[in-house]
Amino acid sequence: MKIQLEAINPNSNSSFHLMLNPRLNNFFFWHFHPELELVFIQGANGTRHVGEHTSRYDGSDLVFIGSNIPHLNFDYGVKPTIKNSFTYSSRFFREAFAKTPELTSIQKLFEKSEHGIAFCGETKVKAGEVLQNLRGLPPFEQFLEVLKILEFLANSHETELLHDAPVKNQYNKKAQERLKLLYRFIGENYQRKIEIAEVAGVCHMTEAAFCRYFKKMTLLTFTDFLNHYRINQAKRLLLLDKNVSEACYECGYESLSYFNRIFKKITQENPLTFKKLYFADK
């Protein structure tokens, strides 16, 4: 199972990133990031896959995921009515909260998040209601509400630790920084032709060394990974009602027939069928 380092950009006027209903249910996104993440999902029955823990959730789910814990997007394969996701800079919050006595309980919550925490009962219901109302609040009021949510969760006993011990990510800091550099390069350049020699140069490696390194880290060749990335971007464009040709050329493919072949190989559907099924369901 390939894993990706997700690059998260905080909101420009906020210390956390808020994402509402991202519509990722068609994407298999097994990933990790240095940021802490609080996920609330409602209106679906699905699979919770965090680190080595796998279990089902029914109707709704509220999970707090610690820094660098690999996890699958909770809406994969389902169509929830609501999905809210909040990511927090682990460095900012840990440093700020560690020096603030009034926030000791939240600091302990962050420590527990290294196991992965699932919340149930009234905690899940009440926190979910607050999370849904954050949209539209001014930044300062959002920040205060987030603090209240974290304090509420920190004092809840309706919890389950998903791992007996803190989850240790296999990627060290140097590997994470190199992958982040690569993903940023791909994100900025996937719309054009990318040669192996160019991307190897980004990492200051020979082509052969880069190919071995990349396969070891992602379990894919660079070409296969780039195709997966481009097809995921093409899916996003199709869901935004772009036509197949637009999705093809905007994602760096020079041949429509090749794009159709790669799309079907990765998704088991051709682009037009994928788009029609989505809008039919919608």
N, C-alpha and C positions, 0 to 999 in steps of 0.2 A: 504494500500500500504506500504510494508516494505521499510525501508530506511537504507542505509549502510553508515558508515563512511569510506571513501576511504583514505587509507594510500598512500601518494605520496612521493616518494624519489627523491629529486632533482638530476640532472646530477652531477656526481662527481666533475666536474670542472666548475660548473655553479650555479648561484643563482636561476635559474628557471628550470623547467622541460618541455621538448619539446616532443610531441607525434604526429607522422605523420601517417595518415591512419591506425588506430588501429584495423579496421575490427570488430567492436562491434555491427554491425547491427542486429545480431541474439540474442543479450543479452539485456534484460530489466534491466537497471542499474539505479535505483532511489537512488541517493547518495548525500553526501555533504562532504566538506573538508575545513579545515581552510584556505587553499591557495586560492588566487584569480585566476580566470581562464578566458582566452580569447579563444573563440572557433570560428573557421572559417570552414564552410562546403560548398562544391560546387558540382553541378551536381546532385541535388536531390530536390524533394519537400517533406517536412516532417513537423513534429510537434515540435514546440518549447515549452518545458514545464519547466519553471523556477519558483520555489516557488509556488504561487497560480496562476500564469499567464500561460495560455495555448493559443497558436495561431499557425497559419500555416506560414511556410516560403516557398517561391517558387524560385527554381533555386540555391540559395545560402543564407547563413546566417552568420552574424558576431555578436557575443554577448559577453559582458563582465560581468562575474558573480562574485559577491562579496563573501567575506569570509562566509563560513557555510550556504550558501543558497542551499537548496535541489534542485536538478535538474535531469532530465532524459537525458541520452546520446542522442545527437541530431541525430545520425545516426540510432537510433533504428527503425527497420522495413523498412529502405530504403538502397539503395546502391549508395552512393555518389562517384563521381570520385576522390574527394579530401576531406580529413578532417584533419585539423591541430588543435592541442590543446596545449595551453601553460598555465602552472600553475606557479604562483609566490608566494613565501613565503610572506604572508601578513605582518608578523612581521618585516622581513628584510626591505622590501620596505617602509613600513610606517615609521619606525624609521629613515631610511636613508634619505628618501625624505622630511620628516618633517623638517629636519635640513638644507635643501639645497634650498635657495631662488629661484634658477633657475628652480626648479622642482615643484613649487607651483601648477601649472596647473594640473600636473599629480597627485599630492596629492588630489586635488579636484575631479579628475576623479575617484580615488579610493573610495572617499566618496560617489560619485554617484553610484558606482558599488554595493553598499549595496541595491539598488533598483532593480538591474539587468538592463543592458543597451543593447538595440539592435541598430545596425547601419545600415544605408541604403544608397542608391545612390552611388555617386563617392567615398565616404568614405569607403564603403564596398568593392568596386572594387579595389581601390588603396591599402588599407591595406591588402586585400587578396593576392594581387600580391607580396607584400613584405614578407608576412608570408611564402609563398611557397618557397621563395628563401633563407630562413634561414639555411636550411639543408646544411651541408658541410662547413659553415663558421667557422673560428677559434672562440673560446669562447669569446675573447674580442670584435671581430667584431659583433658577435651575440648580445652581451650585448648592444653595441651602436645602433644596428638596433632596438632592442626591445625598447630602450629609445625613438628613433625617432617615432616608431609606437605609443607608449603611448602618446607622445606629440601631434602627429597628431590626435589621437582620442580625446584627451582632448580639442582640439580647434575646433572640428567638431560640426556643428549644425544639422547634419543629424542623429539625435538620437531619441530614444524613451525609456522613463523609463518604465520598466515593472510592477512596483508597485508604488503606491502613496507614500508609506512610506517605510523606510528601513525594510528589511525582518529579523525577529527575529527567530533564530533557537531554537527549543524547548529543545535541549540538552545543559545543562550547561557544564562548563569546566570539572568538575569531571566526569560527565557521558561520555563525549567525550573521556577522557583519559582512562576510564575503557573499553569503546568499542574498542578503538585503541589497547589496550593491548590484548583484546580478539581476535580481527581480526588478530593481529600479531601472536598470538599463533596458531590460526587456519591455517594461511598461512604457518607456519613453520611445522605443524604437521598433516595436512589433509591427507597425504599419508599413515598414519598408523591409527590403531584403537584408538579412543579417548573416554574415559569414562566420564560420567557426573561428577563424583567425582573429576576427575583430573582437568577439566576446571573450576569447582566451586572453587577448591583450588587456582587456578590462581588469582581469584578475592577475595580470603579470605572470602568466603561465604559458608554457608551450601548448600547442594544440593537443598533443597526445596526453600530456599531464592534465589538461583541462577536461578532456573527454573522460578520463578515468575518474577524476574528482567529481565531476557532475553526475556521472552514473552512480557513483557510490552514495552521494548525498540525496539524490532524488529517485533513484531506481529507474530512471529514464535516460535515454540519450538526449542530448541537447535538442536535436531535431524533433524528437517525439514530444519533449516538454514544450517547445515553442508551438508545436501544432496544438497541443492541449490548451495552451494559453490563448492562442488565436481563436480557437473554436469557442472557448468560453466567452471571449469578447464578441464573437459573431452571434452567439446566443443572446447576449445582452442587447445587441443591436436589433436582432430580429424581434425580440420582445418589446422593443421601442418602436416597432412597426416599420423598420427599414426593410427594403426588399432584398432578395437573396444576392443580387449583383452588388448592391451597396455594401452589404455585410462582407461579402467576399473581398472586394478591393480595399475597403477601409481597414481590413485586418491583415493586410500585407500579402495576400495571395494574388498572383498574376494570372492564374488560370481558373476559370469558373468550374471546369470539369474536375480539376484537381481538388479544388475547395469542396465540391460536392462529395467526392470520394473520401476525403479525409474526414469531413463532417459525419458521414455515415459510419465510417470505421470507428470513430470515437463515441458517437451517441447512439448508434444502431438505427438512426433515422436520417432521411435526407433533410436539408434545411427547410424546404417548403412544407413538408409534413410536420416537422417540429413546430413551425410557426402556426400552421392551421390548427393543430391540436391544442396549442396553448390558447389561442383566441376562441376556439370552440368551447373549451372548458370555462374560460373567463366569462 
